[in-house]
Amino acid sequence: MKNFKSHFEFSRQERSGIFYLLLLITVLQLGYYLYGRLSSNEEDGFILNTEEQAKVDALKTKNALVEEKKIYPFNPNFISDYKGYTLGMSVPEIDRLHAFRDKKRFVNSAKEFQEVTKVSDSLLHILRPYFKFPEWKKKKNKQNKYRDIEIFPVKDLNDCTVEELQSVSGIGETLSKRIVKFRNALGGFLIDKQLFDVYGLKPDVAERVLKQYKVIKVPEIKKININTATPSELSKLLYIQKKVAFEVVNYRNLNDSITSFDELSNIKNFPFKKIDKIKLYLKLK
């Protein structure tokens, strides 16, 4: 018993050491406890970012719509409380729509739907493809579309000036002068399609020109007899090069005469694709 008791007998220095050790342990435990409380308070002070939360809500709505088996087109004027809820609309947004409809008024576009309900851009982007408005509204929009198209008075293509041609979108000084020069070389346009033969003039720009200018007065021209004309006379036509003109005369001499314009397809390098325009300046007899 005496030996057992000796194990619990400490000197004054040893008792001081044990006391400070217990004090250190107590301080560490208290510090750990206080740190946990402070961390908890910081989490409780979390500030909600409304903009980010709105994006999260929109993504949840989109995922909910994707998970549905099938979404059918609908008229947004007749969204019920339940339908609005399933689409991701808030109660105030649904109430605004119903208040608008109580006045016997209709929303006629996705933009107007957003103006009335105040739904977010992200939700409108999801719902827009499923909006289905009445047929009469589509016809009205189509009529307004054509009403906005600017209508120009048609003038004679053979009388328009370089300055007037420049009023057409896509026509600058160079192209306008080139069109007039080509027209003068022809002796005047005989048909509208000849405008497409102007070098460097794109088809869509030519179409814009023909909305304002068309061949109204057809110029009088003296047709060339293909069976008596010389190569020099034939080459005066813009569509026939001098080398091809000699080929035409050689073919004519070998076959006595040319009895049909279709025969010209047999001549090497002859621009037969433009025969409808070329024969406007030629005759067989």
Secondary structure, DSSP 8 states (H G I E B T S, - for coil): -HHHHHTT---HHHHHHHHHHHHHHHHHHHHHHHHHHHHHHHHHT----HHHHHHHHHHHHHHHHHHSS----B-GGG--HHHHHHTT--HHHHHHHHHHHHTT----SHHHHHHHH---HHHHHHHGGGB---HHHHHHHHHHHHHTS-----EETTT--HHHHTTSTT--HHHHHHHHHHHHHHTS-SSGGGGGGSTT--HHHHHHHHHHEE--S------EETTT--HHHHTTSTTS-HHHHHHHHHHHHHTS----GGGGGGSTT--GGGHHHHTTSEE--
